[in-house]
Amino acid sequence: MLAKKCVDLIEANALQLSSEIQQRLLAHPSTSSYRNIDEKTLHAWIHDVCSRFSYWLGEDREKGEVQQHYRDLGKERFHQNFKLPEVISALYLTKRRLWEFMAASREVDSTLNLHQILEASFLLVRFFDHAVLHVTEGYEEMLKSTYGYEAHLSNPERLAEVIAAKKKREEVISEEAKLPSIYFSKRMIRRG
C-alpha cells in the first residue's frame, strides 16, 4: 500500500493530532455538547481513532468490526444525549484535521510522493464516509427503539407522507388581492 507511510505518520503523531482535534471539537459551535465531556475521556476517544488508524483502514474492515464499532458509537452517543448532527460534525472535524495533516505531511517526510498522499486521502475519506453511515445507522436504531421513529429514507411511503404534510403546513393560502369596488348608480351620478 502506497499510503502506509502517511498512515504511519498519523499514528506516530497521534497524541499531538488528538490534542489538536480535541481543541477543535471544544471550540467549534457545531460540537458544543462535546464541552460537557471530561477532557481526558474526549482525548481518549479521539486518540483511539488516530493511534489505530492503520488497523481501522485494513481491507474490508468497514463491513465488519468498523461497522459494528461505529454503529455502537451511534447508539452510545444517543444515550449520552448528543444530537446526531453534532456527532457527524465531530467526525467531519476529525477527518478534516487528519486530511490537513496528510496534505502537509510531505513537509514532514520528504520521501512521501503525491501518489502516497492521494491514496491515503482517498482511504481517509472512504473510512470516514463509512463511519458517518454506521454512526447514523446506530443512532437511528436507538431512535426507533426508543421513540418508534423510523427514518424517512428507509420507508419511502413514510417519506411521501412527511413531504405531503410539510407542504400542507407550508402552503400559503393565496387569495387575489381585492380592491374595494365602488358602485355608482345612475341616481348617484345625476344631480338633481
Stockholm file with secondary structure:
# STOCKHOLM 1.0

chainA/1-192         MLAKKCVDLIEANALQLSSEIQQRLLAHPSTSSYRNIDEKTLHAWIHDVCSRFSYWLGEDREKGEVQQHYRDLGKERFHQNFKLPEVISALYLTKRRLWEFMAASREVDSTLNLHQILEASFLLVRFFDHAVLHVTEGYEEMLKSTYGYEAHLSNPERLAEVIAAKKKREEVISEEAKLPSIYFSKRMIRRG
#=GR chainA/1-192 SS CTTHHHHHHHHHTHHHHHHHHHHHHHHCGGGGGGGGSCHHHHHHHHHHHHHTHHHHTSTTGGGTHHHHHHHHHHHHHHHTTCCHHHHHHHHHHHHHHHHHHHHHHHHHCTTCCHHHHHHHHHHHHHHHHHHHHHHHHHHHHHHHHHHCCCCGGGCHHHHHHHHHHHHHHHCCCCCCCCCCCCCCCHHHHCCC
#=GC SS_cons         CTTHHHHHHHHHTHHHHHHHHHHHHHHCGGGGGGGGSCHHHHHHHHHHHHHTHHHHTSTTGGGTHHHHHHHHHHHHHHHTTCCHHHHHHHHHHHHHHHHHHHHHHHHHCTTCCHHHHHHHHHHHHHHHHHHHHHHHHHHHHHHHHHHCCCCGGGCHHHHHHHHHHHHHHHCCCCCCCCCCCCCCCHHHHCCC
//
